[in-house]
Amino acid sequence: MRLVNLQEVLDPLDIFRKATGLRLEDIYNLVLAKGWTLGSAYLLPPMHAIIRLYHNAQVRLLTPFWKERKPGLLVSLVPNFNRALYQSLDAALPGVPMVTVLTDFADYPPHFWIEKQPQYFVCGTSKAVDQALRAGHSKGHVFRVSGMILRPHFYSVTPVNQEEGRKKIGLAPGVPALSGDGAGRGARPNPARVRQGSFFRAAATRDRRRDGPPRRRGRA
């Protein structure tokens, strides 16, 4: 197995780096780290437009790269560039299969994770599987796994005292806790949001409404 940093291969075409000094990947990670995700959905269309504009150049750049490396299987762990990855691989080495492993719970169409091209997909949720099938891929090309793929040591089970652990990090016993994921590089922690607990109060209110009205407490 050989790891390839796609951003490094496509560096000559990275107009974001030419304009700002930062790679597109670095800009994305900076947005996550700073928590500037509000309105990010509006940034995707112009970003995809730029990717489409340079699509043919990406294919031309990647094709000789695959010819030199001669992979027997291409596994993609990145969104947005899977069309260029497939077309360049097919041009360089026809018949070599490609697999895209979605590292998100679902696709964000169009042209994010799932493209309409003959390849395989590994999906961690039923939603992603359904999206791949709806895009026209056969069941034999879509594989459902138990969840997001993690490093092996994340699967090891270590006996812990949950109540003691909760106390050590300042969580009240018996109160639901929310774990937030800021993607691969992580986001800044926001203790204020956790302490406010508005999410938990709202969730608890919905649960009570679903189970029936709360009992009124009488006064002594």
N, C-alpha and C positions, 0 to 999 in steps of 0.2 A: 504494500500500500504506500502510495506517495501523496503527500499533502501539497496542494497548490493554492497559493494565495491569489485569487482571481484579480483582486485589486492591483496587485503588483504587475500582473501580466497586462492589464488594461491601462496602466499608468500613462502611456503616451497619449491616450484619448481622454483622459480625465480633465475636462474643462473646468470642473470645480476647483481642482488643484491649481490649474493655471491662473484662475481668477482670484482665489482666496489663499492659496498656499496650503490648503487642507484637502485631503482626499475626500471623495463623496462618503466613503465609509466612516471617516473620522468626523465629518459633519453630522452624520446620522447618530453616531455614538455620543457626540457632544450634546445633541438635542435631548437624547435620553438621560444623560447624566445630569443635565441642568433641569430636567423636568419640563422642557418647553414643548410638550406634546399637543397642547391645545391648537387646533387648526392644522395638525399634521396631515389630515386627510386632503386638505386643499393643496398641499405641497406635492403630493404624488402625481397628479396629472402633468404638471410642467416637468417633473423629473422624468416621467415616462416618455414625454415628448422628446426630451433631449436624448434619452436612451435609444428611442426609435430613429432619431436623426443620425446617430452614429452606429446604427445596427450593422450596416454593411461593412463598415470599417472594423467593427468588433469581430465579425466573422473572418475577415481577411487577416486580422492579427492573430486570431486563435487557431486558424486552420494549420499553419505550419508548426505551431506549438504542439498540437496533437500528433502531427506526422512525426515529429522528433521524439515525443514521449512514448507513443504507441501504447496507450492504455488498453487493457482488455475489458474494462468497465469504467464508466465515468459516473461518479456519485456526486451530485450537486447538493450543497447545503446552503445555497444562497438563493434569494428571490430576485426578481426583475430581469435577470440575464439568462434565463434558461432557454429562451428561444435561440439566442446567439450561441450558447453552449452546444445545443443539439445540432444546429445547422453547420457549425464549424466541425464538430465531431463527425457528422455524416459526410461532409465533404472530404475530410482527411482520411477517415477510416470507416467506410460504409459497412454497416452491419454490426458495429460495436454498440452494445446497449448502453442506455443512459438511465440513471435512477435519480429522482429528486426526492430528498428526504425533507418533508415539511417540518420546520422547527417552530412553527406557530400552530395554534389550535385549529385555525381555519385559514383558507385562502382569502385574499382581499382583491377579487377580480376588478378589472381585467389585467392580465399580464403581470401578476404578482408572483405567485408560485406555480399555478397550473396553466400550462399552455396546451393547445390542441395539436399535439405532435406525437408520433409513435414512441412512447417511452414508458417507464415504470414510475410508480409513486409509492412512498412509504408515509402513511398518515397516522398520527397519534390520536385522532378523534373520529367519531362517526360522522361529524359534520364535514370534515375534510374529505373523508371517503365519499360521501354523498356528492360533494362538489366535483370531485374528480370524475365520478360516474356520470354526472349531469353534463360534464364537459365533453362526453363522448368516449371516454376511456373504458375499456372492458374490465370486468371484475378480475381477470387474470393478470392485469397490469397494475392493480391497486391493492396494496397490502396494508392491512390494519394492524397496528401494534398497540401495546397496552398504554402508551402515553408518550410524552416527549422523551426522546433519547438523551440520556445523561451519561456522564462519566461513570465507569463501573463502581467506583467507591461510594457513589450516591445510593446504590442499591443495598449496601451492607447495613445490617440491622444491629444497632448498638442499644443494649438495655439502658433505659433512662427513667428517672423519676420525674414524670411530667409536672406534677404540682410544684416540686422543688425548683425545677427548671423555669417554670413560669414566674415564680417569686423572684428568682435571680435577675430576670430581665424586666421586672416591674409590671408583670401582667397579673390581673386579679384572678383568683381561682374561679373556675366555672363560667368565665366570660369568654365568648367566641373571640378568636384572634384571626386576623387577616395577614397573609404573607403576600407582599407585592414583589413582582419580578421586573427588573428594569433592563431586560435583555442581557446579552453576553457581557457587556462592560458594566452594567448596573446603573442605578440612578441614585441621586442623593437621598438619604433617609429623611423622612419628614415626621419626627416624633409628635408634632402638634396634631397632625391628622389622626394619628393612632390614639392619642390621649383624648381627643374630642369624642371619638367613638360614635359619630353620627351615623356611620354606615351600620354599626352593630345595633344601635337603637332602632333604626329603620327596619333592619332585618328581623329583630325581635318583635317589633310591632306587627310586621306581616305574618310572622308565625302565630302570634296570639290571635290575629283576626282569622287565620285559616283554621285554627283549632277551636275557635269560639270566643265569645267575649270574656275578658278577664273577670275574675270574681272581685266584688267589692269588699273591701275590708271595713268591718264595723268599728265604730269608736267605743272605747270603754267608758 
